[in-house]
Amino acid sequence: MRSLLRRCTNCGAYTLSKERCPRCGGPVKVPHPPKFSPEDKYQRYRILQKLLTGALPAGEETKEKILKDYGPQQ
């Protein structure tokens, strides 16, 4: 079942509107995390995104190893 509830990213209000917050007009998003799965198909992409944006604190050796392991596949 899909979630009907949305949360405004600007004011934090909850709404059922799928496009804009009725209070402030800001964008809304689903406030729930994705469902957990042991067979995570997108783990590789999340790790690379966090590493490349600096959200994943790691040393140079660790970064090189992750990029080698999770880097572009041929």
NURO-25645 format. One line per field, with one value per residue (C-alpha): x negated, y, z. Coordinates in steps of 0.5 Angstrom, whole numbers, plus 500, padded with zeros to 3 digits. Layout:
# residues N
c1 <- X	...
c2 <- Y	...
c3 <- Z	...
END
This chain:
# residues 74
c1 <- 500	497	497	502	499	494	489	487	480	481	485	486	493	497	502	505	503	499	496	495	496	503	500	494	494	487	485	488	484	486	484	483	476	476	478	472	470	464	463	462	461	459	454	448	451	453	446	443	447	445	438	438	442	438	443	440	434	428	420	417	415	422	425	420	422	430	429	425	431	437	434	437	438	436
c2 <- 500	507	512	518	522	528	533	540	541	548	549	541	541	534	534	529	534	531	537	543	545	548	553	555	553	549	542	536	529	522	522	515	511	506	499	495	489	484	484	492	493	500	500	501	507	510	509	512	518	519	518	523	528	528	526	519	521	516	516	516	509	507	512	508	502	503	506	500	496	500	504	503	496	494
c3 <- 500	498	503	502	507	505	509	507	506	508	514	516	516	514	508	503	497	493	489	494	501	502	508	505	498	499	496	499	500	503	510	511	509	504	506	508	504	505	497	496	489	490	495	491	488	495	497	491	492	499	498	492	495	502	506	507	512	510	509	502	503	504	498	494	496	495	488	486	489	487	481	474	472	465
END
